[in-house]
Amino acid sequence: MLNAAEAAMDASAEDDAERQRNRAKLYAPPASERGRGRRRGRPPGTALDRAGAQALAAQLAAEDARMTGSR
C-alpha cells in the first residue's frame, strides 16, 4: 500500500523537491513517536520479583505433577 501511496504522491508532485518532502512525510515515524528520542521501555509492573518467580515455578511444578500423575 505504501508503494501505491508513494506513486500517487509522486504523480501529484510538481517537482523533485516536493516529491522528496512527500516521501519524507510518508515514511516519517508516527507523531506520537517523534520527539521522544528514545526507544520504548518496558511497561511498568511487568517484571517478576524473586518471590513471584518462585511462586510461578511452584504453580508450574504442581500443574506438571497433576498432569503427569493422571496418566
C-alpha positions as CSV (number, residue, x, y, z in Angstrom):
1,M,0.0,0.0,0.0
2,L,2.9,2.3,0.6
3,N,4.0,1.9,-2.9
4,A,0.6,2.9,-4.2
5,A,0.5,5.9,-1.9
6,E,4.0,6.9,-2.9
7,A,3.2,6.6,-6.6
8,A,0.1,8.7,-6.2
9,M,2.0,11.3,-4.3
10,D,4.8,11.3,-6.8
11,A,2.3,11.8,-9.7
12,S,0.8,14.8,-8.0
13,A,4.1,16.4,-7.1
14,E,5.2,19.3,-9.2
15,D,9.0,19.0,-8.8
16,D,11.7,16.8,-7.2
17,A,11.8,18.8,-4.0
18,E,8.1,18.3,-3.4
19,R,8.5,14.5,-4.2
20,Q,11.2,14.4,-1.6
21,R,9.1,16.2,1.0
22,N,6.2,13.9,0.3
23,R,8.4,10.8,0.7
24,A,9.8,12.2,4.0
25,K,6.2,12.7,5.3
26,L,5.1,9.2,4.1
27,Y,7.9,7.3,5.8
28,A,8.2,9.5,8.9
29,P,7.6,7.8,12.2
30,P,4.1,8.4,13.8
31,A,3.7,11.8,15.6
32,S,3.4,10.0,19.0
33,E,6.9,8.6,18.5
34,R,8.7,11.7,17.3
35,G,10.3,13.9,19.9
36,R,10.8,11.0,22.4
37,G,14.3,10.4,21.1
38,R,14.5,7.0,22.8
39,R,13.1,3.6,22.4
40,R,10.1,2.4,24.3
41,G,10.8,1.0,27.7
42,R,9.2,-1.9,29.4
43,P,5.7,-1.1,30.6
44,P,5.6,-0.7,34.4
45,G,4.5,-3.7,36.5
46,T,5.6,-6.4,34.1
47,A,8.7,-7.6,36.0
48,L,8.6,-10.5,38.5
49,D,10.5,-10.3,41.7
50,R,12.2,-13.3,43.2
51,A,9.1,-14.3,45.3
52,G,6.8,-14.0,42.3
53,A,9.1,-16.1,40.2
54,Q,9.3,-18.8,42.8
55,A,5.5,-18.8,43.2
56,L,5.1,-19.2,39.5
57,A,7.6,-22.0,39.4
58,A,5.7,-23.8,42.2
59,Q,2.5,-23.4,40.3
60,L,4.0,-24.8,37.2
61,A,5.5,-27.7,39.1
62,A,2.2,-28.5,40.7
63,E,0.4,-28.4,37.4
64,D,3.0,-30.6,35.8
65,A,2.7,-33.1,38.6
66,R,-1.0,-33.1,38.3
67,M,-0.9,-33.6,34.5
68,T,1.7,-36.4,34.5
69,G,0.2,-38.1,37.6
70,S,-3.1,-38.7,35.9
71,R,-1.7,-40.9,33.1
